[in-house]
Amino acid sequence: MFIKRKRIILVLLSSLVVGGCQMSDEQSKKTKSLDQKPSEVATEELPNTRALQDEFTREMIKSTKETEKGYYTLESKTGVYEMLFPTGGGIDGVGYTRKDESSESFLAGIMYDDKAGAELSVRYTTLLSNDEKDIEYAKRFLTNNVGEDMTFNQIDGKGKVTYVAPFKTKEFGTYGYGAYIHPDKGWGGLEIIYSTRCADKTKPCDPQEEMFKKRAYKLISSVEFLNKNEVKQ
């Protein structure tokens, strides 16, 4: 079941990444420093980045102004968490699922300015209590989704706990990082898989490659859980 699911995901995400190539370098650089919600700005006046030009993706972008160079802030439709999202990213609206505040999942293809591509899979659920037993279950579930054994590194701080591990698959020629992130109080957590294909044999196909690792950790470490009061404001 996992193998079949991974093949479907690879096909979907390949099309998403390729779609990002259709925007020229000149277009991607023509951005406006607006600090408004994308829904408040006419489409033709939006910064010409893939994330804001894609109708579904911009629904989850907090502001038309970049949070930092090359990244917007993505707002979960559950209202439970936020994270950075590349300006060259596009979310698959067809595959997006959500159930109120209790669960959400989506797939995104990313194309950076240097033409490096990546895939991002995000899955949020409130089913886990984040005790020792459920954390081990979350890591096993993540490992099964990736299809390879992983050794997790635990990172504490900023109101959350992160378990992250590199991986490289033999069957599909993909590599990347898997992470499970949960708030230090309360239920639920976020599963993130950040990956790419080992297509160019002239380049290092290794998750430890400096720029790839930097980009993966930037997204994973940017996750911020919001408390109920913050969500309702």
Secondary structure in CASP SS format (residue, H / E / C, confidence):
PFRMAT SS
TARGET T0000
AUTHOR 0000-0000-0000
METHOD secondary structure of the structure
MODEL  1
M C 1.00
F H 1.00
I H 1.00
K H 1.00
R H 1.00
K H 1.00
R H 1.00
I H 1.00
I H 1.00
L H 1.00
V H 1.00
L H 1.00
L H 1.00
S H 1.00
S H 1.00
L H 1.00
V H 1.00
V H 1.00
G H 1.00
G H 1.00
C C 1.00
Q C 1.00
M C 1.00
S C 1.00
D H 1.00
E H 1.00
Q H 1.00
S H 1.00
K H 1.00
K C 1.00
T C 1.00
K C 1.00
S C 1.00
L C 1.00
D C 1.00
Q C 1.00
K C 1.00
P H 1.00
S H 1.00
E H 1.00
V C 1.00
A C 1.00
T H 1.00
E H 1.00
E H 1.00
L C 1.00
P C 1.00
N C 1.00
T C 1.00
R H 1.00
A H 1.00
L H 1.00
Q H 1.00
D C 1.00
E C 1.00
F C 1.00
T H 1.00
R H 1.00
E H 1.00
M H 1.00
I E 1.00
K C 1.00
S C 1.00
T C 1.00
K C 1.00
E C 1.00
T C 1.00
E E 1.00
K C 1.00
G C 1.00
Y E 1.00
Y E 1.00
T E 1.00
L E 1.00
E E 1.00
S C 1.00
K C 1.00
T C 1.00
G C 1.00
V C 1.00
Y E 1.00
E E 1.00
M E 1.00
L E 1.00
F E 1.00
P E 1.00
T C 1.00
G C 1.00
G E 1.00
G E 1.00
I E 1.00
D C 1.00
G C 1.00
V C 1.00
G C 1.00
Y C 1.00
T E 1.00
R E 1.00
K E 1.00
D C 1.00
E C 1.00
S C 1.00
S E 1.00
E E 1.00
S E 1.00
F E 1.00
L E 1.00
A E 1.00
G E 1.00
I E 1.00
M E 1.00
Y C 1.00
D C 1.00
D C 1.00
K C 1.00
A C 1.00
G E 1.00
A E 1.00
E E 1.00
L E 1.00
S E 1.00
V E 1.00
R E 1.00
Y E 1.00
T E 1.00
T C 1.00
L C 1.00
L C 1.00
S C 1.00
N C 1.00
D C 1.00
E H 1.00
K H 1.00
D H 1.00
I H 1.00
E H 1.00
Y H 1.00
A H 1.00
K H 1.00
R H 1.00
F H 1.00
L H 1.00
T H 1.00
N H 1.00
N H 1.00
V H 1.00
G C 1.00
E C 1.00
D C 1.00
M C 1.00
T C 1.00
F C 1.00
N E 1.00
Q E 1.00
I E 1.00
D E 1.00
G E 1.00
K C 1.00
G C 1.00
K E 1.00
V E 1.00
T E 1.00
Y E 1.00
V E 1.00
A E 1.00
P E 1.00
F E 1.00
K E 1.00
T C 1.00
K C 1.00
E C 1.00
F C 1.00
G C 1.00
T E 1.00
Y E 1.00
G E 1.00
Y E 1.00
G E 1.00
A E 1.00
Y E 1.00
I E 1.00
H E 1.00
P E 1.00
D C 1.00
K C 1.00
G C 1.00
W C 1.00
G C 1.00
G E 1.00
L E 1.00
E E 1.00
I E 1.00
I E 1.00
Y E 1.00
S E 1.00
T E 1.00
R E 1.00
C C 1.00
A C 1.00
D C 1.00
K C 1.00
T C 1.00
K C 1.00
P C 1.00
C C 1.00
D C 1.00
P C 1.00
Q C 1.00
E C 1.00
E H 1.00
M H 1.00
F H 1.00
K H 1.00
K H 1.00
R H 1.00
A H 1.00
Y H 1.00
K H 1.00
L H 1.00
I H 1.00
S H 1.00
S C 1.00
V C 1.00
E E 1.00
F E 1.00
L C 1.00
N C 1.00
K H 1.00
N H 1.00
E H 1.00
V H 1.00
K H 1.00
Q C 1.00
END
